[in-house]
Amino acid sequence: MVCPCFSNGATHQALLAQPNFVRELLARPAAPIYRGGTLDEAIDPDSLPPVHISAA
């Protein structure tokens, strides 16, 4: 049985479409990440403002 969501090309293309920013991220060359390595774009969590969670 074929999934009805892929019954036509337009639906199939829409389901697999990526937003422009994702397409640009995937198009950039990327270096492999090895165990113990860090990302160049990583942010130090200590540099972020504190998060306060309260019940509504």
C-alpha positions as CSV (number, residue, x, y, z in Angstrom):
1,M,0.0,0.0,0.0
2,V,1.3,3.4,-0.9
3,C,1.0,6.2,1.6
4,P,-1.7,8.6,0.4
5,C,0.3,11.6,1.5
6,F,2.8,10.9,-1.3
7,S,0.1,10.4,-3.9
8,N,1.1,13.4,-5.9
9,G,4.3,15.2,-6.7
10,A,3.3,18.6,-5.2
11,T,2.5,17.0,-1.8
12,H,5.7,15.1,-1.8
13,Q,7.8,18.2,-2.6
14,A,6.0,20.3,0.0
15,L,6.7,17.7,2.7
16,L,10.4,17.6,1.9
17,A,10.8,21.3,1.3
18,Q,13.2,23.1,3.6
19,P,13.1,26.8,4.7
20,N,15.7,29.0,3.1
21,F,17.9,29.3,6.2
22,V,18.0,25.5,6.5
23,R,18.9,25.1,2.8
24,E,21.7,27.7,3.3
25,L,23.0,25.9,6.4
26,L,23.1,22.5,4.6
27,A,24.8,24.1,1.6
28,R,27.8,25.4,3.6
29,P,30.8,23.1,3.8
30,A,31.1,21.5,7.2
31,A,34.1,20.0,8.9
32,P,33.7,16.7,10.7
33,I,33.2,16.8,14.5
34,Y,35.4,14.4,16.5
35,R,34.8,13.0,20.0
36,G,35.8,15.7,22.5
37,G,35.7,18.5,19.9
38,T,33.5,21.6,20.0
39,L,31.5,23.5,17.4
40,D,32.9,26.8,16.2
41,E,29.5,28.3,16.6
42,A,28.9,26.9,20.1
43,I,27.8,29.4,22.8
44,D,29.0,29.2,26.4
45,P,25.9,28.7,28.5
46,D,27.4,30.8,31.3
47,S,27.4,33.8,29.0
48,L,23.6,33.6,28.5
49,P,21.1,35.5,30.8
50,P,19.5,33.4,33.5
51,V,16.2,31.6,32.7
52,H,13.4,31.9,35.2
53,I,10.5,29.4,35.0
54,S,7.4,30.0,37.0
55,A,4.0,28.3,37.1
56,A,1.1,30.2,35.6
